[in-house]
């Protein structure tokens, strides 16, 4: 934790929020106003700590004091000047550590020197503060090792009088109120969780009085509240938000107690609906209990229970799911539908640390997976089913274009992930030109659709004759199709090209990757070491026999 103000209370709040969410945190809170000193010296207390994340917290009060001390003519350059300093800090941290930088932006305030005319004066503090936050946002987009903690938005939600406490800053140099500190801490921990892959992947939605007002079986398709009818605008806004999340890559699913045909009617016949049937990765409407149906959704989509959020207006259904599926997040929706959306937005459940072009296609990929499962049921022999898919895989070195998706996959993959090492986009791009690394990404398509980039391998030279598997991970969407055999063949091929005599693999157990524990043994490796935290495996390249697959190389 680095700050130009007293950060002790923020550090305590971060520890508390992290503990509440089950995130283990070891936090170093360096002395007050030591940002430059700690980042300039590679042997500083900060870098000796070997942090995974560095929180850089600067307050608007210090920024305003700097503004006031500048010559009037120079004030129009405050934003660019301060951003240059901030960016230099980022570069020092990123070059001397493997940490992700979490930079707080500024709770911009109008000092009322110009009144509303401040919006027309480039050199006003209001204008410069807004400009600086824009530069921070643009800079983070160009520096993937940096995430912005949006203090400006937190203040906007809470209101300045609630977010800050002037007496607290004057007496203790703490710029936020106690409530404000808690909200900032919550955002910091959410960003950490997102970076570590602990993200929500799916929203399971009830229908009646959740996605629309009323009960479709009683009110009819034309009688439900959506669009401009009754409470309709509240449900319309909720559907717009859900559609935007879907386009960002969050899966939507329906879990409704209803006849399937009746539940689908509003999406097929009501022109006011924002969401369509194509927006849902799964649609489950029957009279089974909702906990059982959510299990079906989870198993079909092959995602973790802890990655699911369930929204339902009915308290009974919410409590049932909480009791039977405690890993599922079940928000306690307000009684008033007009409050659904602001309540859900306030929870910030869908924070992410990466975004790629493939995210918009995720729903269609899961729909294609459903068709594969239907096809599978028609085959008595699983090998015949795999052969019928006509699978084609691509295998290429890392490149700049695919860096966002590669980084995203390292951050999100938890089940098929042998070491669970996370990489940012900048680190991925660096690997693509690193002479000591061999990189491969894998794509997969079949007759049902294109799954996109689904697997990543990073090999590192270890001595003259060995390659170490730094990372081997794969999307859970393509499990049980034999892609791991195809990838193993490519790993050995890369080893032979590099003149390596052996390939060394490591398995680091986590709470979620038990499925890959036997992988190296299955691939012909021999275990050469074991301790509490890891297992080491070794494969002699010349003894490897290529594994049979149902996948062609494209």
N, C-alpha and C positions, 0 to 999 in steps of 0.2 A: 504494500500500500504506500503510494507516494502522494503527497499533497502539499499545496501551498497554504493550507489551513490545518487546524487541529483535527486529525482524522481518527482519533481513538474511539469516539463513539460510533463512527461509521464502521470501523473494524469490528467492534463488539456486535453491532447489528448484523453484519455479514456472517459472522460466526453463528449467531442465533438463527438466522433464516436458513443457513446451510444445514445446521443440525436438525431443524424442523423438517427439512425436505430430504433428510438422509444422505446429505453430501458431506463427505469427510474433508475438512479444511485445516491446513496448517498455514497460518497467516503471519507474515512479518510486517509489522507496522513501524516504518522507519521514522526518524525524528522529523519534526515540523519543518516544512519548507526546505527539503533536501532533494528536490527533483533533479536539478542539474548535477549536484555533487555525486549523487548515487548512480546516475546514468553515464557520466563521463568516465569514471574510473572502472575498468573491467574487473578489478579485484575488490570492488566495493561490497558492502554488506548485502546489497540487493543481489548482485550476481553470484556471490558465494552461496546464497540461499537456493539457487537454481530454480527459480519460480516457473510454474506453468502459466500463470497469469500475473500481469502487473496492472494494478489499478492506478491510473493517473488522475488525480482529482484537483481541479483548479476552480476557484470560486469567483463569481462575478464581482464581488466586492474588491478583490485585488485588481481585477481587470479595470474597474472603474477608477481606482486610485492611480493606476498607470495612465489611463486616459486623461485624467485631470492634470497630471504632471507634464503632459506633452505640450509643445507649442501648438497654437491653434491651427496653423497651417498643416501640421503633421498628423492631426487627429483622423483625417480621412484615410490614413494608411494603417491605422491600428490593427484592423482585422488581418491584413496581409502580414504585418510584422509579427503579430502573435502566432499566426498559423505557421510561419516559417520556424519559429522557436519550437512549437509543438511537434511539427514534422521531424525536426532534427532529433528531438527526444525519442520519437518512435524509431527512427533509424538506429540510434545508439542501442536501444533496448533489443530490437530485432537482430542486430548484428552480433550482440554479445550474449544472447540467450535464445532458447527455443520457446520463449513465452509468447502468449497472445496479450496484446495491449488492450486494456479496457479503459478508454478515455471518456471522462465525463465532459459533456458539452456544457454550455452556460445557461443558467436561468436568467434569460435576458430581461432586463427591466428598463423602463423609461425613467430617466432621472428628472423628467419634467422641466428641463431647462428650456425646451422649445415647445412643450405641449404637443398637440397632435402634429404640429408642423415638423416635428422630428422625423416623420416619415418622408419629408421632402428635403432633408438636409443630410447629405452623404457623410458629413463629419460629425453628426450627432452620435451619442453613445448608443442609442437605440438602433440606429442604422448599422453601426459598426459591430454591435453584438450579434445582430441577425446575420450580417455578412460573415462573421467569424464562424457561426454555427453551420452555415452553408458550406464554407470552406472545409470544415471538419468532416462533414458528411461526404463531400466530394473526395476528400483525401483518403477517407477510410475505404471508399470504393476502389481506389488505386493502390491501397496497401492492405491486402487481405489478412495480414497478421494483426489488424487493428479492428476493434469493434467499438462503436460509440454507445455510451450509456446516455439516454436521452433525458437529461435533467430538465431541459426546456419543456418537454411534454409532460413530465411529472408535475412540474409547477402549474402548467396549464390545467391539468386535471384537478389538482388539489386547490388551486387558488393561491396567490402569493401570500396572503395573510396566514393561511394554514401551513404552507410549505416552509416559510421562513420565520425566524424569530429574531428581530434586530437586537434585542437585549443579549441574546445568547452569543451573537457574533461579537458584539462590543465587549462582552465580559470574558469570553472564552475562545474567540476566533473560530466558532462553529457556525457555518453559514445556513444550516438547515434547522428547522424545528425537529423535535424528537419524532414526530409523525413523518416529516420529510425524510429524515435519516432512514427510517424503516422502509420507505418506498424506494429510495435510492439503493439500499442494500438488497431489496427484493429484485430489482432490475439487474444488479450485478450478478447475483446468484443465478438468475434466469439465463443470462448470457453465458455463464460458466457451464450450466447444464446443457445448453444448446451446443456449445463447442465440444462438450464431452459425449455428445450423441444421445443424451437423455431428453429426447424431444417427443412431442405428441404427434402421431402420424395419422390419426383417424378420429373423426367425429361421427358418433352413432346418434342418429336423430329419431326421436318420436315424430309423429305427424300431427294428429289432432291437437289443437291448442298449443302446438309447439312451432311447426312450420307454417301453420295457418290458424286462424281463429275458427272455433266451432268444430263440429264432428261431422265428417263427410258422409257417413252412413245415415245420419239423421237430417242434416241440413242440405245435402246434395252438393254437387260440384259447383253450381251457381250460387249456393247459399253460404259457402265458407267465406271467412273474412280474409281477404288478400287484396292487394291493390289499394283503391281508395275507399273500400267498403268498411264501415265500422272501425274496428281496431286494425284493419288491413295494413295501413302504412307501417306499423311496427313490425309485422311479419314480413313485409316486403323488404324492409331495411335489413332484417336478420338474414333473409335469403340472399340478398346482395352480398353481404359480408361472407356468408358461407361459400358463395360462388367464387369470390376473390380468393378465399383460402384454398379452395379446390384448384384454382388456376396456379396458386403458389406451390401446389404439390401435396396438400393435406387431403387425405381420402375422406369421402363422405359415404355414409351407409345409412340405410333406413332400418329401424327396428320398431315395428308397429303391431299392436294387437288389432287386427282387422282382417277381412278377406282380402287376398292379394289383389284381385281385380278391382275392388272398390278403392283400395289404397292407391292404386296407380292412376285412377281416373283423373284427379285434379291435374297431374302432370301432363296428361294426354289431352285434356279437354278445356281446362281453364286457362284463358289467354293471359291472365294476370300473374301466373306463376313465373318466377324468375328462374328457379331451378328446373331442370328437365331430368328425365329418367337417365339420360346419358351422363349426368353429373355424378351419379352414384356408382361406386365400385361394387356394392352389394345392396340388394333390396329384399328385406325379409319382413313379410307381413303375414302373420298367422295368429293362432290363439294359444301358442306356447308361452311359458313365462319368459320375460325379457332377458333374464340372466342366461338362460339356456340358449336363446337366440344370439346373444352377444358372443357366447362361446363359439357358436357356429361361424359367426362373422370373423372372429379372431383366428380360428383355425383355417378358414378358407383363405383369408388374406395373408395368413402366415406372418402376423405381427405380434409383438408382445402385448400382453394385457395392460401393462403400464403405459403403453403408447396410445391408449384409447380414452376418449372423452365421451361421456354419455349425457345427452341433454333431453330432458323430459319434464313436462309441466306437472306431472302427477307425483306427489310426495311419496305415495306408496311404492311406485315403480322405482323411484330414486333410491329409497331405503332398501328395497329388495336387492338391487344391483350392488349397493355398497356392502351389504352383508354377505352376499354370495360371491361377489367378485371384488374384493377389497383393493386390488391393484388398479382397477379402473377409476379414473377421475370422474366424479359425479358432482357438478356444480349445483348448489342449492338455488335454483332459479327463483327470482322474485315472483310474487303473485301477479303483478301488473305486467302484461306483455310488453308495454312500452319501455320497460326497464330491462328486458332480456338482453338486448344488444349492448347497452352501456355496461351492464353487469359482466357479461362475458368478455368484453374488450378489456375491462379493468383487471380481470384475472391474468391476462397476458400469458395464456396457456400455450400459445403456439409460436413462441420465440424460436428463431432459427439463427444459425451462424453461417449459413451458406445457402446459395440459390443457384440453380443452373437451368438451362433451357429445357432439359428433360423433365423438370418438375411438372410443367403444364400437361405432359402426356401421361402422368402417372396413373390417373384413373382409367384411361383406355388400356394401359398395360395390365392393370388388374382385371378388367373386364375380359381381356384376351386370356388371362390365366384361368378365369372361370370357364371359358370355352374349352381350354385344354383339359380341365378336370372332367367336364362332360364327355369329352372324347375318350379320355382314359378309361372311363367306366364301360366303354363298349369293347375293350380289349381284355381277353383273358390272360395274355402274356404281356408283362410290362415292357420287355424288350421290343416287342412288336409295336407297342404304343410309342416308345421313344423313336423308333425307326420311322413311324408314320409322320412325325413332326417335321421332317425335312429340315433339321437344324443346321444353321451356318454360323460359325463364330469368326469374329475378327480378332486379330492380335497385333498390336502396334505399340511402339514406344510412346511415352508421354509427350504431349505437345501443349502449346499455350491455349489452343482452342478448347481442349477438353479438361484443362486444369480445374475450372470450377466444379465440374461433375466428379472428377477424381478426388478432389479435396472433400467434397460433400460425402462421397461414399466412405472415405476413411473416418469421417466424423459420425456417420449414422450407423454403420455396420457394426453390430454387436454379437450376433449369433455365429456366423461364419467369419471369424476374425481371430487369427491365431495369436497375435501379440497385442492387438487393440492399441496400436500407435496412431495418433491423430495428426493429420497434416493440414496446414492452411494452403491457400492457393499459391502464395509466394514460395512456400517450401516445395510445393509440387513443381512449380516452374524451375526452381533451382535444381531439383533432382533430374530434370530432363536434360540438363547440360553438365551434370556432375560426372566426371570420368570414372569415378569409383563406384558408380551406381548403374545398374541395368534395370530399366523400367518397362513394364508392359501393362496396357489396359486391354480388356476383353469386352467385345460386344457379342450379342446373341440375338438371332432372329429365327423364326420358324413360320410355318404356314398360317399360323394364327395372328402373327404380328411381330413387331420389332421391340425387344425388351431394352434396347439401348446399351449403354455402358454399364456392365453388371459385375465386373471383377477387376481387381487391381493386384499387381505383384511388384514388389520392390526388392531387388537383389543387390547386395553389397559385397565387394571383394573383401575377403578375409585371408590375408596372406597371398601367396602366389598361386596356389592351387585349389582354393576353396571359395565358394560363394555362400553368403549367409542370407536367408530369407528374412529380410527386415519386416516385410508386410506381405500377407496373403489374405485377402478378404473377398467376400462375394455377397451380392445382394440375396436376401432370402427369397426373392421372387423367383429365382431360377434354381432353387434346390431340387434335388432328385432328378435332374436331367443329364447327369454325367459330366457337367462342365468342369468339375474339379479334376477329372481324369484328363480332359483336354488341356487344362491349365498345367497340370503336372508334366505332361509331355513337352509343353512349351518351356517350362522351367529347365528341364534337363537339356533340351535343345539349346537354350541360351547358355547353359553351363558348358556344353561341349564347344560352342562357338568361342567362348571366352577361355578355353583351354583348362577349365577347372576339372579336378579329379573327384571332388566331393561337393555335395550340397548339404549345408547345415541348416536345420530348422529348429525353431524354438516355439514351444506352446506355453503361453502364460494364461492360467485359468482366471476367469472372471465369473460373476454371477450368471452371465448369459451365454457364454461360449462353450459350454460342456459338450455340445454336439460335435465339435471339431477335435476333441481330445484324442480320439483314435485315428485321426486322419493320417498322420505321418506313418504310423505302423501299417495302415492299410496301403499306403503308397510304397512300401518296401524299405522305409528308413529303419535304422537300428537306434535304440535309445542309448545315449552315451553319457547322460548326466541327469540328475534330478535333485531339486531342493524344494522348499516350501512354496516358492514363488514361480517356478518354471520347470520345464523338462527340455532337455537338449536331444536332438535327433540328428543322425547323419546318414547320408546316402552316397554310396560309391557309384559314380556316374557310369562306369563301364559295366556294371552289373545290372543296370536298369533295363527292364524290358518295357517297351512302349505299351501303354494301356489302351485297350479297345474302347472306342466311343461310338456314339451314333451321331457325331457332329462332324461336319465338313469344315475345312478351313477356307474362309472367304477372303 
